[in-house]
Amino acid sequence: MGIRGFARNLSDGRTVEVVAQGHENSIHAYTQSLKQGPPNAIVESAHVERIKGASDYNGFNIM
Protein backbone atom coordinates (compact mmCIF):
# COMPACT_ATOMS: atom_id res chain seq x y z
CA MET A 1 0.00 0.00 0.00
CA GLY A 2 2.91 2.37 0.55
CA ILE A 3 1.42 3.83 3.74
CA ARG A 4 3.77 5.74 6.06
CA GLY A 5 3.09 7.07 9.55
CA PHE A 6 2.20 5.55 12.92
CA ALA A 7 -0.51 4.05 15.11
CA ARG A 8 -0.71 4.31 18.88
CA ASN A 9 -3.11 3.64 21.73
CA LEU A 10 -4.24 6.76 23.57
CA SER A 11 -4.32 7.05 27.35
CA ASP A 12 -8.08 6.37 27.59
CA GLY A 13 -7.34 2.72 26.78
CA ARG A 14 -10.06 2.59 24.11
CA THR A 15 -8.89 4.93 21.35
CA VAL A 16 -6.29 4.29 18.67
CA GLU A 17 -4.77 7.26 16.85
CA VAL A 18 -3.44 6.65 13.34
CA VAL A 19 -1.47 9.16 11.29
CA ALA A 20 -0.95 7.97 7.73
CA GLN A 21 0.62 9.34 4.56
CA GLY A 22 0.52 7.93 1.07
CA HIS A 23 -1.16 8.19 -2.31
CA GLU A 24 -4.82 9.22 -2.13
CA ASN A 25 -6.12 5.84 -3.36
CA SER A 26 -3.98 3.99 -0.82
CA ILE A 27 -5.13 6.23 2.02
CA HIS A 28 -8.77 5.74 1.02
CA ALA A 29 -8.40 1.93 1.02
CA TYR A 30 -6.51 2.05 4.33
CA THR A 31 -9.13 4.21 6.06
CA GLN A 32 -11.89 1.87 4.84
CA SER A 33 -10.06 -1.10 6.38
CA LEU A 34 -9.60 0.82 9.65
CA LYS A 35 -13.32 1.53 9.82
CA GLN A 36 -14.01 -2.22 9.61
CA GLY A 37 -11.26 -3.21 12.03
CA PRO A 38 -9.62 -6.60 12.47
CA PRO A 39 -11.58 -9.76 13.37
CA ASN A 40 -13.13 -9.62 16.88
CA ALA A 41 -12.64 -5.85 17.11
CA ILE A 42 -15.43 -3.35 17.64
CA VAL A 43 -14.97 -0.04 15.83
CA GLU A 44 -17.40 2.41 17.39
CA SER A 45 -16.42 5.37 15.23
CA ALA A 46 -13.71 6.70 12.95
CA HIS A 47 -12.74 10.29 12.23
CA VAL A 48 -10.68 11.15 9.16
CA GLU A 49 -8.98 14.51 8.87
CA ARG A 50 -6.63 15.85 6.20
CA ILE A 51 -3.62 17.62 7.63
CA LYS A 52 -1.64 19.94 5.36
CA GLY A 53 2.07 20.36 5.91
CA ALA A 54 2.40 17.20 8.01
CA SER A 55 5.81 15.66 8.65
CA ASP A 56 7.22 13.10 6.25
CA TYR A 57 7.40 9.67 7.87
CA ASN A 58 9.72 6.82 6.95
CA GLY A 59 7.88 3.50 7.17
CA PHE A 60 4.99 2.73 9.46
CA ASN A 61 5.46 2.34 13.21
CA ILE A 62 3.17 0.91 15.86
CA MET A 63 3.94 2.65 19.12
trRosetta pair geometry for C-beta under 8 A, 3 or more apart (Angstrom, degrees):
i j d omega theta_ij theta_ji phi_ij phi_ji
1 22 6.6 4 144 -162 86 165
1 26 4.7 132 -177 -155 82 110
1 29 6.8 -142 -128 83 117 122
1 30 6.1 107 178 -68 150 108
2 22 5.0 133 107 -141 85 114
2 23 6.4 39 86 5 133 98
2 26 5.4 -77 61 -117 94 169
3 20 5.1 -26 -166 -158 109 111
3 21 7.2 137 -161 68 57 43
3 22 4.5 -64 -102 -40 54 143
3 26 5.9 -162 -65 149 83 119
3 27 7.2 128 -109 -88 99 61
3 30 5.4 101 -86 -86 145 155
3 60 5.7 37 105 -73 87 136
4 20 7.1 131 71 -157 40 57
4 21 4.7 -28 67 63 93 98
4 22 6.3 147 14 -63 73 83
4 56 7.5 9 115 -176 148 61
4 57 4.1 168 150 85 104 100
4 58 6.6 -38 -148 -118 127 8
4 59 6.2 78 -129 61 85 10
4 60 5.8 -143 -133 -67 34 76
5 18 6.9 76 118 175 132 71
5 19 4.4 -152 -168 103 120 69
5 20 4.1 -129 21 -100 153 38
5 21 5.4 142 -55 6 102 76
5 57 4.8 139 -85 39 38 164
5 60 5.8 10 54 -120 57 81
5 61 7.8 -121 117 33 36 71
6 18 7.4 -162 99 -144 44 50
6 19 5.6 17 49 50 76 96
6 57 6.9 -151 -26 -137 84 150
6 60 6.7 170 -85 -163 39 59
6 61 4.5 -17 -110 67 94 87
6 62 7.1 162 -160 -89 71 26
6 63 5.7 30 -179 -17 122 110
7 16 6.0 7 -174 176 100 109
7 17 7.1 169 -151 87 51 49
7 18 4.6 -10 -103 -102 86 82
7 19 7.9 -169 -75 25 45 58
7 60 7.7 28 -6 175 92 99
7 61 7.7 -164 29 98 61 50
7 62 5.2 -15 64 -116 97 73
7 63 7.0 -174 86 22 44 77
8 16 7.1 168 85 -155 30 67
8 17 5.5 -13 61 58 81 94
8 62 7.4 153 -79 -168 56 50
8 63 3.9 -18 -93 65 108 109
9 13 7.1 24 171 -122 119 33
9 15 7.3 124 -161 82 57 51
9 16 5.8 -41 -98 -101 55 71
9 17 8.0 143 -122 17 8 77
10 13 7.8 -87 87 -17 64 25
10 14 7.8 -35 65 59 97 53
10 15 4.2 -13 38 81 124 104
10 16 7.1 -159 -3 -91 85 19
10 17 5.7 85 -54 -20 104 105
12 15 5.3 48 56 10 118 105
18 34 6.4 -117 27 -120 161 150
19 51 7.9 -28 -141 27 101 144
19 54 7.3 -172 -174 -167 117 142
19 57 7.5 137 112 -42 106 148
20 27 6.0 154 113 -123 116 90
20 30 5.9 -149 164 116 165 151
20 31 7.8 -160 53 -63 144 83
20 60 7.7 9 -117 -117 84 113
21 27 7.7 -40 -158 -83 19 118
21 54 6.7 -162 -78 93 117 129
21 56 7.1 -120 90 -133 174 52
21 57 5.8 155 24 30 124 104
22 26 4.1 -79 132 90 130 129
22 27 5.2 166 66 -55 94 84
22 30 7.2 94 45 -7 142 144
23 26 4.6 84 60 10 83 108
23 27 7.0 -158 88 -8 38 88
24 27 5.8 -56 -145 37 30 110
24 28 6.3 32 156 -22 65 105
25 28 5.7 -52 -148 33 31 113
25 29 6.5 28 155 -14 64 105
26 29 5.9 -56 -149 39 31 108
26 30 6.1 31 153 -20 66 110
27 30 5.5 -56 -144 39 31 114
27 31 6.2 29 159 -18 66 105
28 31 6.1 -56 -146 36 27 106
28 32 6.5 29 154 -19 61 106
29 32 5.8 -56 -152 34 31 113
29 33 6.6 28 153 -17 65 105
30 33 5.8 -56 -151 36 32 108
30 34 6.5 33 151 -20 65 105
31 34 5.4 -50 -146 35 37 115
31 35 6.5 41 154 -23 65 102
31 46 7.2 143 -173 154 87 139
31 48 5.4 30 -146 -96 145 134
32 35 5.8 -53 -152 31 32 113
32 36 6.9 25 152 -13 62 104
33 36 5.8 -58 -153 38 36 108
34 37 7.0 32 -176 -72 37 54
34 43 7.5 135 150 -122 58 147
34 46 6.0 127 116 -128 102 141
35 43 6.0 156 -171 132 38 156
35 46 4.6 -101 -100 9 81 156
36 43 6.8 139 142 14 7 146
37 41 3.7 -127 160 91 127 125
37 42 7.1 -48 74 38 170 2
37 43 4.1 -174 -35 -38 125 112
38 41 4.9 81 58 -7 70 127
43 46 6.3 1 174 -47 120 103
51 54 4.5 76 105 -59 112 116
57 60 7.4 68 131 -91 131 49
57 61 7.9 -129 -172 8 123 97
